[in-house]
């Protein structure tokens, strides 16, 4: 996610009639959104997958999963790395349409470009699907968007993931036998990203159902390790009496950055209960064999999301199957003893 949010003025968006609901992958609820006028494809399907932070390990895996599924289905697939450039999103969408892509799958660097991306795809009658992060058809902030105005998304359930993180954090807290009075929770995330808010809120709810009396410090970050590290370092300085720290966040980057800041600030790994979300950074701590404040992480496999997104788009274009409002890939909690057996890739 871009550290500096681009100031874009989205193009005017036509009224879109959508029917979205709170769903799981098996609900069968469907949605017609920006692709409502997309024509069925009789020949070979051509897709473009536009990703933010395409060199980050999770998104590398997502691209690999998308390519494997595209090869299986005989799809012509192009993957584009948008980096953290919100402006590039719009130009690459336009380029993909000019190159006759039948469908676009997008992970936006900044949700503010959502309405413009939607309008561009709609005008070209090209099917549009998001993965991982949400975008809204009518405004720049998905968090303020009605459910009926969210573009269909393939990814993970923020509520389910956050719940698993909070549950494991509570288990580690109890195992350590810490006193709530001298413990603090660091909850770190980029606060304009809807899925991030869903995750940390669910983590807190799950933790509170098992442990009471621990205060939370909310830390606004840019969802990068260095961004989280800088912000958490200031938090540690401002809380000199805290002995133990529970850490969770939107992704592994936030937790890794926070754990690093704590350890650099003199906090022992034994006094840190970090539970990551992704496992692609957490595993590097475990791989080193050194003591770490990263006690566990929820393994989210980008390959599964990429493959599911491509399959979902193919079903829409070739078989006329409506997009689900949301479809979720599976997750699994791992730690230093289990990550390798679970298949976590750790380069």
C-alpha positions as CSV (number, residue, x, y, z in Angstrom):
1,X,0.0,0.0,0.0
2,X,1.4,3.4,-0.9
3,X,2.8,5.3,2.0
4,X,1.6,8.5,0.5
5,X,-2.0,8.4,-0.6
6,X,-2.4,9.7,-4.1
7,X,-4.8,12.6,-4.4
8,X,-6.9,11.6,-7.2
9,X,-10.3,12.9,-8.3
10,X,-12.3,9.9,-9.5
11,X,-14.3,10.2,-12.6
12,X,-18.0,10.5,-12.2
13,X,-19.5,7.1,-11.7
14,X,-22.8,6.0,-13.3
15,X,-25.4,4.6,-11.0
16,X,-24.7,0.9,-10.8
17,X,-27.3,-1.6,-9.7
18,X,-25.6,-4.3,-7.7
19,X,-26.9,-6.9,-5.3
20,X,-24.2,-7.8,-2.8
21,X,-24.4,-9.3,0.6
22,X,-22.3,-10.5,3.4
23,X,-21.2,-13.9,2.1
24,X,-19.0,-16.8,2.5
25,X,-17.6,-18.7,-0.4
26,X,-20.5,-21.2,-0.3
27,X,-23.4,-18.9,0.1
28,X,-24.3,-18.8,-3.6
29,X,-25.1,-15.1,-3.5
30,X,-24.2,-13.3,-6.7
31,X,-23.6,-9.8,-7.9
32,X,-23.7,-8.0,-11.2
33,X,-21.5,-4.9,-11.1
34,X,-19.1,-3.1,-13.4
35,X,-19.1,-6.1,-15.7
36,X,-22.9,-6.3,-16.2
37,X,-22.5,-5.5,-19.9
38,X,-19.5,-7.7,-20.5
39,X,-20.1,-10.0,-23.5
40,X,-19.5,-13.7,-23.2
41,X,-16.3,-14.9,-24.8
42,X,-16.5,-17.5,-27.5
43,X,-12.8,-17.9,-28.3
44,X,-9.7,-17.7,-26.1
45,X,-10.1,-15.7,-23.0
46,X,-7.6,-12.8,-22.4
47,X,-7.2,-11.5,-18.9
48,X,-5.0,-9.0,-17.1
49,X,-4.1,-9.3,-13.5
50,X,-3.0,-5.9,-12.0
51,X,-1.3,-6.2,-8.6
52,X,0.0,-3.7,-6.1
53,X,3.4,-4.6,-4.6
54,X,4.0,-7.3,-7.2
55,X,7.5,-8.1,-5.8
56,X,6.2,-8.9,-2.3
57,X,6.2,-12.6,-1.6
58,X,2.5,-13.0,-1.1
59,X,1.7,-11.3,-4.4
60,X,4.5,-13.3,-6.2
61,X,2.7,-16.4,-5.0
62,X,-0.7,-15.0,-6.1
63,X,0.7,-14.3,-9.6
64,X,2.1,-17.9,-9.8
65,X,-1.2,-19.3,-8.8
66,X,-3.0,-17.2,-11.4
67,X,-0.6,-18.2,-14.1
68,X,-0.9,-21.9,-13.3
69,X,-4.7,-21.7,-13.4
70,X,-4.6,-19.7,-16.7
71,X,-2.4,-22.4,-18.3
72,X,-4.7,-25.1,-17.1
73,X,-7.8,-23.3,-18.6
74,X,-6.0,-22.1,-21.8
75,X,-6.3,-18.4,-20.9
76,X,-4.0,-15.7,-22.2
77,X,-2.9,-14.0,-19.0
78,X,-0.8,-10.9,-18.4
79,X,0.3,-9.9,-14.9
80,X,1.2,-6.3,-14.2
81,X,3.0,-5.0,-11.2
82,X,1.6,-1.7,-10.1
83,X,4.0,-1.3,-7.2
84,X,2.6,1.4,-4.9
85,X,1.6,3.8,-7.7
86,X,-2.1,4.6,-7.6
87,X,-1.8,6.7,-10.8
88,X,-0.3,3.7,-12.6
89,X,-3.5,1.7,-11.8
90,X,-5.6,3.8,-14.1
91,X,-3.2,3.9,-17.0
92,X,-2.6,0.2,-16.8
93,X,-6.3,-0.5,-16.8
94,X,-6.6,1.6,-19.9
95,X,-3.7,-0.2,-21.5
96,X,-5.2,-3.6,-20.7
97,X,-8.5,-2.6,-22.3
98,X,-6.7,-1.2,-25.4
99,X,-4.9,-4.6,-25.7
100,X,-8.4,-6.3,-25.8
101,X,-8.4,-8.0,-22.4
102,X,-11.8,-9.6,-21.8
103,X,-11.5,-9.3,-18.0
104,X,-9.5,-7.4,-15.4
105,X,-8.5,-8.6,-11.9
106,X,-7.2,-5.8,-9.8
107,X,-5.4,-5.3,-6.5
108,X,-5.3,-1.6,-6.1
109,X,-2.4,0.3,-4.4
110,X,-5.0,2.9,-3.2
111,X,-8.8,2.4,-3.0
112,X,-9.3,6.0,-4.0
113,X,-8.9,5.0,-7.7
114,X,-11.8,2.5,-7.3
115,X,-14.6,4.6,-9.0
116,X,-12.4,5.5,-11.9
117,X,-11.3,1.9,-12.5
118,X,-14.9,0.8,-12.3
119,X,-16.1,3.5,-14.8
120,X,-13.3,2.7,-17.2
121,X,-14.1,-1.0,-17.2
122,X,-17.8,-0.3,-17.5
123,X,-17.4,2.0,-20.4
124,X,-15.3,-0.6,-22.2
125,X,-17.8,-3.4,-21.3
126,X,-15.0,-5.4,-19.7
127,X,-15.5,-7.7,-16.7
128,X,-14.0,-6.4,-13.5
129,X,-13.1,-8.4,-10.3
130,X,-10.9,-7.4,-7.4
131,X,-8.7,-9.7,-5.3
132,X,-7.5,-9.1,-1.7
133,X,-8.6,-5.5,-1.2
134,X,-12.0,-4.0,-1.8
135,X,-12.9,-1.0,-4.0
136,X,-16.1,0.9,-4.1
137,X,-18.0,1.9,-7.3
138,X,-19.2,5.2,-5.9
139,X,-16.5,6.7,-3.7
140,X,-12.8,6.5,-2.7
141,X,-13.3,4.8,0.7
142,X,-14.6,1.2,0.8
143,X,-15.1,1.6,4.6
144,X,-17.8,4.2,3.9
145,X,-19.3,2.3,0.9
146,X,-22.6,0.4,1.0
147,X,-22.3,-3.3,0.5
148,X,-24.3,-3.0,-2.7
149,X,-21.6,-0.7,-4.1
150,X,-18.5,-2.9,-3.5
151,X,-17.0,-4.6,-6.5
152,X,-16.9,-8.5,-6.2
153,X,-13.8,-9.7,-4.4
154,X,-11.7,-12.8,-4.2
155,X,-9.5,-13.2,-1.1
156,X,-9.8,-14.0,2.5
157,X,-12.5,-13.3,5.1
158,X,-11.2,-10.5,7.2
159,X,-13.4,-11.4,10.1
160,X,-12.4,-15.1,10.0
161,X,-8.7,-14.3,9.7
162,X,-8.7,-11.7,12.5
163,X,-10.6,-14.1,14.7
164,X,-8.0,-16.8,14.3
165,X,-5.2,-14.3,15.0
166,X,-6.9,-13.0,18.2
167,X,-7.6,-16.5,19.4
168,X,-4.0,-17.6,19.0
169,X,-2.8,-14.4,20.6
170,X,-5.0,-15.1,23.6
171,X,-3.6,-18.7,23.8
172,X,0.0,-17.4,23.8
173,X,-0.9,-14.8,26.5
174,X,-2.4,-17.4,28.8
175,X,0.6,-19.8,28.2
176,X,3.0,-17.0,29.2
177,X,1.1,-16.2,32.4
178,X,1.3,-12.5,31.9
179,X,-0.4,-9.9,34.1
180,X,-3.0,-7.8,32.1
181,X,-2.0,-4.7,34.1
182,X,1.5,-4.5,32.7
183,X,0.7,-5.8,29.2
184,X,-0.4,-3.8,26.1
185,X,-1.8,-4.9,22.8
186,X,-0.4,-3.2,19.7
187,X,-2.9,-3.3,16.9
188,X,-1.3,-2.0,13.7
189,X,-2.9,-1.3,10.3
190,X,-3.5,1.1,7.5
191,X,-6.7,2.6,8.7
192,X,-8.3,3.5,5.3
193,X,-8.2,-0.1,4.1
194,X,-11.5,-1.8,4.9
195,X,-10.2,-5.4,5.0
196,X,-7.5,-4.3,7.5
197,X,-10.1,-2.8,9.8
198,X,-12.2,-6.0,9.6
199,X,-9.1,-8.1,10.6
200,X,-8.0,-6.1,13.6
201,X,-11.5,-5.6,14.9
202,X,-12.1,-9.4,14.8
203,X,-8.8,-10.1,16.4
204,X,-9.7,-7.8,19.4
205,X,-13.2,-9.5,19.7
206,X,-11.7,-12.9,19.7
207,X,-9.0,-12.0,22.2
208,X,-11.5,-10.3,24.5
209,X,-13.6,-13.4,24.6
210,X,-10.7,-15.3,26.2
211,X,-8.8,-12.6,28.1
212,X,-9.9,-9.4,29.8
213,X,-8.2,-6.3,31.1
214,X,-5.5,-5.8,28.5
215,X,-5.4,-2.3,27.0
216,X,-5.0,-1.8,23.3
217,X,-2.8,0.8,21.5
218,X,-4.0,1.4,18.0
219,X,-1.1,2.3,15.6
220,X,-1.8,3.8,12.2
221,X,0.7,2.5,9.7
222,X,1.3,2.3,5.9
223,X,1.2,-1.5,6.1
224,X,4.9,-1.9,5.5
225,X,7.5,-3.3,7.9
226,X,9.5,-0.1,8.1
227,X,6.4,2.1,8.5
228,X,5.1,-0.1,11.3
229,X,8.6,-0.2,12.9
230,X,8.8,3.6,13.0
231,X,5.4,4.0,14.5
232,X,5.7,1.3,17.1
233,X,9.1,2.5,18.2
234,X,7.4,5.8,19.2
235,X,4.7,3.8,21.0
236,X,7.3,1.8,23.0
237,X,9.0,5.1,24.1
238,X,5.6,6.5,25.2
239,X,4.8,3.4,27.3
240,X,7.9,2.8,29.5
241,X,6.1,0.8,32.2
242,X,4.8,-1.9,29.9
243,X,6.6,-5.3,30.5
244,X,4.8,-7.5,27.9
245,X,3.4,-6.8,24.4
246,X,0.8,-8.6,22.4
247,X,1.0,-7.7,18.7
248,X,-1.3,-8.2,15.7
249,X,-2.0,-6.2,12.6
250,X,-3.4,-6.2,9.1
251,X,-0.5,-8.4,7.7
252,X,2.8,-9.9,8.4
253,X,4.5,-6.6,7.6
254,X,2.8,-4.8,10.4
255,X,3.6,-7.5,13.0
256,X,7.1,-8.0,11.8
257,X,7.8,-4.2,11.9
258,X,6.3,-4.0,15.4
259,X,8.2,-7.0,16.7
260,X,11.5,-5.5,15.3
261,X,10.8,-2.2,17.0
262,X,10.1,-3.9,20.3
263,X,13.2,-6.0,20.2
264,X,15.3,-3.0,19.1
265,X,13.9,-1.2,22.1
266,X,15.2,-3.8,24.5
267,X,12.1,-6.0,24.9
268,X,13.0,-9.7,25.1
269,X,11.3,-12.0,22.6
270,X,9.9,-13.9,25.6
271,X,7.9,-10.7,26.4
272,X,6.4,-10.4,22.9
273,X,3.4,-12.3,21.7
274,X,3.3,-11.5,18.0
275,X,0.8,-13.2,15.7
276,X,1.3,-12.5,12.1
277,X,-1.0,-12.6,9.2
278,X,0.5,-14.2,6.0
279,X,3.4,-16.2,7.4
280,X,5.7,-15.1,4.5
281,X,7.7,-12.9,6.8
282,X,7.2,-14.7,10.1
283,X,8.8,-17.9,8.6
284,X,12.0,-16.0,8.0
285,X,12.3,-15.5,11.8
286,X,11.6,-19.2,12.4
287,X,14.0,-20.2,9.6
288,X,16.9,-18.4,11.3
289,X,16.4,-20.5,14.4
290,X,16.9,-17.5,16.7
291,X,14.4,-16.6,19.4
292,X,11.7,-14.4,18.1
293,X,8.7,-12.4,19.3
294,X,6.8,-13.8,16.3
295,X,5.0,-16.6,18.1
296,X,2.7,-17.7,15.2
297,X,1.1,-16.5,12.0
298,X,-2.0,-17.2,10.0
299,X,-0.8,-18.7,6.7
300,X,-2.6,-17.2,3.7
301,X,-1.5,-18.7,0.4
302,X,-1.5,-16.2,-2.4
303,X,-1.4,-19.0,-4.9
304,X,-4.9,-20.0,-3.8
305,X,-6.3,-16.5,-4.3
306,X,-4.7,-16.0,-7.7
307,X,-6.0,-19.4,-8.9
308,X,-9.5,-18.7,-7.5
309,X,-9.7,-15.3,-9.1
310,X,-8.7,-16.6,-12.5
311,X,-11.2,-19.4,-12.2
312,X,-14.0,-17.1,-11.1
313,X,-13.3,-14.7,-14.0
314,X,-13.2,-17.6,-16.5
315,X,-16.5,-18.9,-15.2
316,X,-18.1,-15.5,-15.7
317,X,-16.8,-15.0,-19.3
318,X,-17.1,-18.5,-20.7
319,X,-20.0,-19.9,-18.7
320,X,-22.1,-16.8,-17.8
321,X,-21.8,-17.5,-14.1
322,X,-22.3,-14.4,-12.0
323,X,-19.5,-13.3,-9.7
324,X,-20.1,-14.1,-6.0
325,X,-20.0,-11.0,-3.9
326,X,-17.0,-12.5,-2.1
327,X,-15.2,-15.8,-2.4
328,X,-12.7,-16.9,0.2
329,X,-9.6,-19.1,0.1
330,X,-8.6,-21.3,3.1
331,X,-6.2,-20.3,5.9
332,X,-4.1,-22.2,8.5
333,X,-2.4,-21.1,11.7
334,X,1.3,-22.0,11.8
335,X,4.3,-21.5,14.0
336,X,8.0,-22.3,14.3
337,X,7.3,-26.0,14.6
338,X,4.7,-26.4,11.9
339,X,5.3,-23.8,9.1
340,X,7.4,-26.1,6.9
341,X,5.0,-29.0,7.0
342,X,2.1,-26.6,6.1
343,X,3.9,-25.6,2.8
344,X,4.8,-22.1,3.6
345,X,7.2,-20.7,1.0
346,X,10.0,-18.8,2.6
347,X,12.6,-17.4,0.3
